[in-house]
């Protein structure tokens, strides 16, 4: 059975920065991707192994709902993020 990637996304909604925090550190590097409502990839970030928290800016994104995905050696997980300016 594949390990599940559990993470928290805050603040949500946000207007400037968003924090992605793993519930448990992951032994492998993970990829974090941000998609718009049309399914277009807006951003891709690497989440290094052993790191518990990643902060990135969404200040340049338009107001709306985005999908944040985590993928790695385990199945991909996702959460919605609301950006409000």
N, C-alpha and C positions, 0 to 999 in steps of 0.2 A: 504494500500500500504506500502511495506517495504521501509525503508530509504536506500538510496544509500550511500556507503562508498566512499568518494572522497579523493584521496591522490596523493601526488607528490613523485617522486622517483628521487634522485639526489645525486652526479653527475651520469650521465648515458650517455656514458659508464664510468666505474670506474675500479680501479685496487686494491684498498685497503679497503675503507669503503664506505658504502652507507647510505644515510639518507632517511627515510620514514617519510613524514610529512602529517598529516591529514589536510584537508582544514578546517574542524571544529572538535573540540574535540568530541569524542563519549562517550556516557554515560555508555556503557558496555565495558567489556574487549574484545579485538579482538585477533585473532590468525593470525600471519604472517607466511606464509610458502614459502620456496624456492624450486622450482623443476628444474631438468635439462631437456634437450631436449627429453630425453627418458621417462619423466614423473615420475622419481624417486624423492621422497622427500629427499632433501639434508639437510634442516634445518627447525626448527619450533621455533618460538619465540612468547611470549605473549606481547601484546601491552596493558598496563594497562588503565583502564578507566580514562578519564580526561586528559591523556597525549597527546600532539600534535605531538611530534617528537621522533623517535626511530632511533638510529644509530647502525649499526652492521658491523662486518668485513666480507669481501669476499676475503681476501688475500689468504686463503687456497683453494679457488675454482679455477679450471682450467679455462683458457680463453674460452669464449663461451657465448651463450645466455641462460638465465635462466628466469623462470616465477615466479613472486612474486605475491602471492595471499593474500588477506585479507578476513577473514570470521568472522562472529559474528552473532548477532541476525538478521542482515540484509542479503541480498543476497551477495554472494562472489563477489569480484572485483579482477581484475588482471592487471598487466603490465609486459612488458618484461624488463629485465635488461641485459646489455652487460658487461661482465667482460673481460678486456684486460690487459695482463701482458707483 
